[in-house]
Amino acid sequence: MLGTALAGALVLTAVSACGGQGDGPVTLKLVAADYGENVETSSKHYWDEVAKAFTAANPGIKVDVEVDSWTDIGKKVDDMIAAGKSPDLLQTGGFADQVAAERLYPAADVLSMDTQAKFLDNFAHAGQVLGTQYGIPFVSSSRVLFYNKNVFRQAGITQPPTTWNELRQAAEKIKAKVPGVTPYGLPLGPEEAPAESMLWTLSGGGSLSDDVGNYTIDSTQNQATFSWLKSNLVSTGLTYPEPGKMNRTPVFQDFVAGKVAMLNGHPTLLRMATAGKIDFGTAPIPRKDGVGKTGSLGVADWMMAFKANGHKNEIKKFISFVYNKDNQLKFDEQYNLLPVTQDAFNQMTTDPKHEDLKQFASGLTNASFYPFGDPAWGDVSNRIKAGIGQAVTGDAKQVLTELQEAAVKEAARVRKQ
């Protein structure tokens, strides 16, 4: 989740009148991710403005805004649905579990032809379940290695690492020569675990699933990857002591404060590091010598439309408004994320002021993605969030095997429904 990746959820709660189309004002209920890392940068401000402008243009449709953390978003939505207060729109990191529960409109039902034609083909395809698109892409990014140039200079390191061994050697020099700095930030806590773990499995020649959607969490390559992490980085004190308890947001903040030398990051960290006046560089994700895949992790967050309240026409109007080029650019430029619509993508990636985003856009051309279309992915992702951090402090084979068995069992369960 943009994995990976920042801090909240937006809940537009209802103050609806009759709720029927044409019976007076309708209030759309929306749960959507907040990409800010604090109150000042919260995307609540963005959605407040969008909601105000939309209602001004569509007086019969109202929108209210509230923000919660990414960590709580899944439970928040589950609780709303259980209480009979289903949202009309949800914007978060996955959609297939909602498809499996038969709660969503197909994207074609709530997208105008003009809006549907805007989306980049690879993301629209990634939004499909069994050939029908339900997930509507909202934002995208890939990941690169960030490193603190000042810390590298103090440690006598002249180039960013390109392999795991070079990364370990750089981390050892930093530990020896720059006390008080964590050489590598490894956020395997709930906020970032799926993204960070997938980056490492990809760079080690594996992945979390194969090309046809079968889970491969406990593959030989992945066992070797997490065993290497434990032996070479975690047990040797080159990361936080308990990576499974470290979330992305505090690790990003530590990098901006000069307390972390290296970490994998998405475009939002560019803005944070620049604002923090950190002298930093970026580079491709280091790979296991001669083995790892060259592509990055491609991350997309999604919008989806719920059938429960029967507000299909109002939803279509709101989505068309949200996806106009100006609104898309405003959001993506604020958080240094990549657009999913062709018009906004072209403008952003050809604008000289966004030169620093080109490396991320390039990373999307051969990126690997989560199994978004698998209805079991939501449950599997939650299990990874809760447990995969133990693979770098405990028995990697045991932890990965338990996650694999749970993933296979959940996949079989949802396919029988």
Secondary structure by P-SEA (a helix, b strand, c coil): cccccccbbbbbccccccccccccbbbbbbbbbbccccccccaaaaaaaaaaaaaaacccbbbbbbbbcccaaaaaaaaaaaaccccccccccccaaaaaacccccccccccaaaaaaccaaaaaaacccccccccccccbbbbbbbcaaaaaaaccccccccaaaaaaaaaaaaaccccccccccccccccaaaaaaaaaaaacccccccccccccccaaaaaaaaaaaaccccccccccccccccaaaaaaaaaaccccbbbbcaaaaaaaaaaccccccccccccccccccccbbbbbbbbbbccccaaaaaaaaaaaaacaaaaaaaaaaaccccccaaaaaaaaaccccccaaaaaaaacccccccccccaaaaaaaaaaacccccccccaaaaaaaaaaaaaaaaaaaaac
